[in-house]
Amino acid sequence: MDVKSSDSQVAPVLLDPSDERWVAFVASKPEASIFHHPAWMNLLHKCYHYRPFVITVCNTDGRVAAGLPMMEVNSWLTGRRWVSLPFSDYCAPLYDDSKALNQLTGALASLYRDSKSPRIEVRWSLPGRPDIHSSSNYVLHTVGLGSDVDLVAKGFKRTHRQNIRTAKKRGVCIKWGDQPEDLRLFYRLHLETRRRHGVPVQPWRFFELLGRGIIEQGLGFLLLAYGDSQCLAAGLFLHWQRTLTYKYAASSDGSQVYRPNNLLTWEAMRWGCENGYTQLDLGRADLSNAGLRRFKRGWGAEESPLTYSTLSAKPPRSTDGRLMSIMQATILKSPVWVCRAAGELLYRHFG
């Protein structure tokens, strides 16, 4: 579907994520991550019923020159908006050159002005212009990987190296979660973890679909940390192109004495090095969360500002924490099923 644009010499073209033009373009970009892959958008569409599409600008020969995955969130609670992408810490535009990026940015502005969406949220920095509001409340942490595993380990802080040794001394072992029951086990730990933090958990259907559409397609894996015959922690990793993404972490209450997460993270990094990945994405952290930021930097991670861009009538406000505060207090004082029920009912509205 072509949309006329008075802002750019090239009219935007909205593609289905499975369109061969987009698939070929994104596969040609080493900097692309799992969030650019059609499988990720398909997962969000199937679970939360968001409408998926890709905003592109094309060359005269029809080849994509720049593009940005997008989903339409239509919620009675949070309104209608376009988001790139829900439940993804970031999703950078992909482009051939600065001219193509500027054309893509102009296309977004044109679509917004034509009221295709009352609000467009891009979880990355776009070129500055009057109709784009920028905010930076997070930082992103990435660890450089390479073929020399020992060299990567030298970048760890002493505490992290000690915790890895502690986990080994206490008999922690890491297993690949390659059975359906392993994903169920991860979900139980994930539910416990989210409940301890007072936040809703994703619906089980999300992870069920993730198992079939991501892990079974060779785009992710699950690691389980065992000690004393008990599963102490689990990590769910996604990967594509050159980036290994640590997407979800879970652990049992009281497992910290074994330091299972440290060994689990190290094993994932070793796998990444041995399989040609050049970057481990540890995800975002709130600027105010000094402890989490320090933990991630301890892996030798580079910390960089994470800027979001929004096209809307007014600049984005700081997140109103009132609802989350009420929800957190309720979940912390309630049985674990309340955490799960809250996720089933509300999660899709906050993508």
N, C-alpha and C positions, 0 to 999 in steps of 0.2 A: 504494500500500500504506500503510494507516494503522497507526501504532504507538501503543499506549496509553502515556500518560505521567503519572506521579504528581507530576512536578516542575513542570509547566506546565499552565495551564488549557486550552491548545490542544495537541492531540496532533500530533506531527510527521507529515508526509506525505512519503513518499519518491517522487520523480518521476523519470521518464526525462528525460535532458537535452533530448530533442526534444519533450517535452510542451508543448503550446501555451500552457499556463498559465505555465510557466517562461520560454518564449521571449518571451511578451508582457511579463512582469515585468522580465526583464533588459534588454529593449530600451527600457524606460521609464526606466532608470537611467543618466544621463549619466556617472556615476562608474564604471560597469562598464568592464572592460578585456577584451582578447581572451581572457584566461583564464576569463572567465565565459561565453564564447560556446560553444554546443554543438559547434562545429567543432573547438575545441581538445581537448575531452574525447573526441570521436570519434577524433581523431588518436592520442591516448594509448591508447585502447582497441584500435584496429586494430594499432598497432605493438607494444604491450607486453602486451596482453590483460588489462589491468586492468578491473574491473567499474565502469562509471560510473553515478552516480545523483546526485540533488540532494535534500538535506534541506531541507524547507520547513515553514513554519507558514502557515496560511491564515486568511483572514477568514471570517465566517459565510456569506458569499455564494460561497465557494470560491476567491476570488482570493488569490494569493500575497501575503503581507505581509512575509515575510523568507525568504531562502534562501541556501544555501551549496553549491556544487558539491563533489562528493566522489568518490573512487575507492578501490576496495578493491584493495590490493596483497597478493597471496598468494604469498609466496616461501619456498622451503626454506632460503634463506640468511639472510634478514632478518625472517622471520615474517609473520604476517597482521596487517594494520592498515588503517585508513581514513586517507586523506591528502587534504587540500585545499590544493593539488593537486600531484601528482608533477611534477617538472621545471618548476616554476613558482616564481619567487622569492617571490611572495606571491599570495594570493587572499582578498580581504576579503569578509566577509559583506555581502550587500545587504539593505536593510530600509527599511521606510516610516518608522519612528520608533523611539525607544528602547524602547518597550514591546514591539514586534515583535522587536527584537534580543534582549531579555531572554528572550522566549519561545523564540526559536531556540536561545539558549545553554542554556536549560533542557531543550530537546528533545535536544540533543547529550548532555547529562549523563544524561538518562534512557536514551537508547540505549546509552550506555557501561555504565551500571549494569545494564541488562538483558542485558549481554554480547553485544550485537550485534557488537561488535568489542573485542578485548583492548586496543586502543590507537587513539586518534583524534588525528591531528595536523592542526592548523589553522595555516596560514602567515599568521597575522594575530593581532592582539590581541583577546581576548574579554573581556567583563565579568568582573571578579574573583569567584571563588567557590572554596570549599575544594577541590573536586575537579578544578580546572584548574591546571596547572603552567605558568608562563610562563618564557621564556628569550629573551635578546636578544644574539645574537652577530654581528648584521649591521646595516648601515645601508642605507637606500634613497635613491637619488639621482634626482630629477626636475627637469626644466628647464621653466619656464613658456614657452609659445609664444604667439603672437598674430599678428594681421594685419600688424603693423609689423615686418618682417624686420630692419631696421636697428636697431631698439630691442632686439631679442633679441640681436643681435651685440654690442651695447654691454656686455652682461653677461659676455662672455668675458674671461678673463685675457689679458694681453698675449702670453704664450707661445703660447696657442692661436691667436690672430690671426696671429702671425708664422708659425706652422707652416702655416696655411692659405695664406698668401702664398707660402711656400717651395714648397709642393706645386704651386701654379699656375706659378711661375717655372720649375720643373723639368719642366714639361710633363705633369703628371698630369691625366688627364681621367676623368670619372665616366660610366659607362654603365649603363643599366638592363639587368638580367639577365632577359630575357623569353623565352629559349629553353631547352629541356631541357638542352643542353650547358652552359649557364651555371650551372645548379644543380650539375652534375657538377664544373665548375671550382671553384665555391665549396667543394664537399665535399673536393676535393683540398687546397685551402688550409687548410680547417678541420682536416683530418687532420694536416697538417704542424704547424699551430699547437698542437693538443692534444698531439702527440708531443713538441714542444719543451718543453711544460710538464709532461710526464710523467703525463698523465691519459688515460684511455680516451676514445675518440670515440664519439658516438652511432652506432648502426647506419645504414647507407645507407638502409635501408627507411624510417627515420623521416623523412628529408628528402625521399625520394621521395613519401611520403604527404603530407608538409607541402606540397610543391609542388602536388599535386592538390587537397588538401582545404582549404588555406588561401590560397596565392598565387593559384591559378586561380579562386578564389571571390571575389577582390577584397578579401582580408583581410590582405594582406602583399605585400612586394616585395623584390627583391634588387638591390643596387647593387654594381658592380664598379669598382675603381680601376685604371686602366692607366697605365703609363709605359714608354717605350722599347719599345712593342709587347708588353709583358709585363703580365699581371694581377698586380698587387702586393698587393691587399687586396680584401676583400669584406665586405659587411654584410647581414644578413638582418633585416628589420624586419617587425613585425606591427602591425596597427592596427584599432581599432574604437571606436565612440562618439567620445570626445574625446582618447583616448590613443594616441600613437605609441610603440611599444615596440621598443627596440634589443635584439633577442634573441640574435643570434650574430654574432661578429666573427672574421675570419680574415685572416691576412697571410702573405706569403712571407718566408723567412729573408733578412735583409739589406735589406728594403724600407724600413726606418725612415728612411733618409737622404732618401727622397722625401716623407716625412710624408703618406702616402696616407690613413691613417685619419682624420686631421684634416679633410681636404677631404671625404671620404666622409660623415663625421658632419654636417658643415655642410650638405652638399647635402640630406641627409635632413631636417634641421631646416628648411631653406628649403621643401622640399616640404610638410612638416607645417604650416608657417605659411600657405602658399598654399592649403591644402585644409581649413582650418578646425579643425585640431587645437589643443588648448590646453595639451597636456603631452607632453613626451618623457620616457619612462621609460628610464633608463640602467641599471636593474637594481640588484641588491644588491652589497655589498662586505663582506668580513670586517672587523670592527672593527680587527683587527691589521694590515690591508693599507693602510698609510699612503700608499703611492705611488699605488695605484689610487684611493683616496678623494680625493687631491689632484688627480689627473687629471680626475675627474668633476666636482669642484667648479669646476675651471677653465672649464667650460662655463656657469658661472652656475647650477649645479644646487643645489637645496636638499637638504641631507642630513638625514634623519630616522631615528630609531631604528626598526628592524624587529623587532617582537616576535612570536614564535611561541607558540601555546597548545597544550598537550598534555593529553589526558585519559588517564591511565595509572596503574597501581598505585604507581609510584615516579616521582619527578621525573626528567625527561630528563637523561641524563648528557652531558657534553661528548663530541663525536664522537671515537671512538677512532681515532687517526691511524695506528695500527700497520699495518693492512692497506693504507691508502693510501700510506704511506711505502714499503712493500715494492713495491707496484705502480708507484709513481713511479720508484724506482730501476731496476726492471726495464725499464720502457718507455724511459727515457732512454738505456739502454745497448743497446737492441734495434732491429732493423729496424722500419720504419713499419708493417708488417703486424701486428706484435705489438700495437700500439696499437689497430688496428682489430679484431683478434680479441678482445682483452680487452673492448672495448665490446660486440661481438656476444654474448659469453657472459655478461657481468656487469651490463650497464647497467640492465636492467629491475629488478634486485633492489634498487637504491638510489634508487628514486623517492621 
